[in-house]
Amino acid sequence: MPPSNQAAWIPSQGALLEVKPAPYTPPGENEIVVKNAAVAINPLDWFKQRSGSMFAAWVKYPFIMGADLAGEVFEVGKGVTRFRVGDRVVGHAVGIDERSNKSSEGAFQEYTVIRTNLASPIPDFLSYEQACVLPLCLSTASCGLFMKDYLALSYPTLEPKTAANKETLLVWGGSTSVGCNAIQLATAAGYDVISTASSQNHTLLKKLGAVEVYDYKSPTVIRDIINAFKGRKSAGAFAVGQGSLKSCMEVLGSCKGKKFIAQATFDLPSQGFPKGALDWPTFGLSMGVMMTSVVVKGVVKGVKRKFIWGSDNMVNELGKAIYEDYLPRALAEAKYITAPEPYVVGKGLEKIQEAMDLNRKGVSAKKVVVTL
C-alpha cells in the first residue's frame, strides 16, 4: 500500500493555497521519492500565484508548486545506485518546468519525486532546514555561471586552481539566495568575485569567498567597482535584484574582458506588482518600456545579457556536475556553506502560504523555510 500524501495545492489562478490529499507517485527510472522534512520558498512560487497565466502558462490547476526540499529517501526507482532508502538528501523539484509539468515533482507536499541528477546526499551535521535553502538558487547560479550559452566558466572543484592572472566575476546582489551560491560556485571554480550587498552583509559575503564587497546603496558604487576592476580581466557579471542589470552594464561597459551578464531577475516598475486586474495593462506597459531601455543600454555599452531559467540543468550534464560530482563532497567536507541562513516560519503545509507572503514582502540575507 502506498502512503497517504498531503499537499499545499494552488486550486486555481490567483487563489490561496489549500492543504488537501494528493496522490502518491512512485519513482520512475533514475528517480527517487523523498519524504520531505523541510521546504523553502522562492519568489518563483508567489510570482506564479499572483501572475497566473502571465508566467508558466502551461500549468493546469489544481497544481503543486515548490522547488526546494530536503528530507529522507522513501523509495528509489529503476537504475538508481547513488541513493538508498533512508538517505538524507537535498533536492531540486522541477514540477513547474514545462519539461516536467507534474504536480508529483512539486515540493509543497509530503512526498515528492526528485530526479537523481538534481539530488545530493547531505551530511549528518547539516539540518534539513539548512539544506533546503540550496536547490533552486544553486541550480540557477550554476546555470548562469557554467552553461555555454551564458558565462561558460570552468566548473567548480574542491581544490580550485590559483593563478596570478585569474579572471574576476561581478555578482550584483551577493546576499540574495542566488548571489550566495554564485559567489561560492565561482570562487570554487577559481575566479575572483567582486560583489555588492548592504553594509551589514559584507562579512557574510567575504566568508563566502568574495574578495571585495561594495554597498549597492552608495552613490559612488558604480565608480568604485569600475576602479576595482582596473588591472583585472572581466569574467562577466551575474545580476540579481532590482536595478542590478543596468548597474552591471555600467561596470562591464568600462572593463576589459567578457561583457556578458547572466540575468537572474527582472526589474519591477516603481509602482510594484499589480494589486488587481485593472493594474495589469499599466504594469505590462511599464515592463515593456523598461525592457526596451535595457536592450538599448546593452547595445550602447556593448554588453550582452541572457535571462537564466534555473532548471535547465535537469536536461544537460550540469545537473550531474553540480549535484553528483561537486556538492556531496563539498558539503561533507564543509567547503560549501548553505547560505543564506534559513528563516523558519513554522511547521506544517498550512504554513506555506504564510511563508510565501513573507518572502514576497522581502527578507535580508535569509531564506524563508517551513518545517514539515
Secondary structure, 3 states (H helix, E strand, C coil): CCCCEEEEEECCCCCCCEEEEECCCCCCCCEEEEEEEEEECCHHHHHHHHHHHHCCCCCCCCEECCCEEEEEEEEECCCCCCCCCCCEEEEECCCCCCCCCCHHHCCCECEEEEEHHHEEECCCCCCHHHHCCCHHHHHHHHHHHHCCCCCCCCCCCCCCCCCCCCCEEEEECCCCHHHHHHHHHHHHCCCEEEEEECHHHHHHHHHHCCCEEEECCCCCHHHHHHHHCCCCCEEEEEECCCCHHHHHHHHHCCCCECCEEEECCCCCCCCCCCCCHHHHHHHHHHHHHHHHHHHHHHHHHCCEEEECCCCHHHHCHHHHHHHHHHHHHHHHCCCCCCCCEEEEEEECHHHHHHHHHHHHHCCCCEEEEEEC
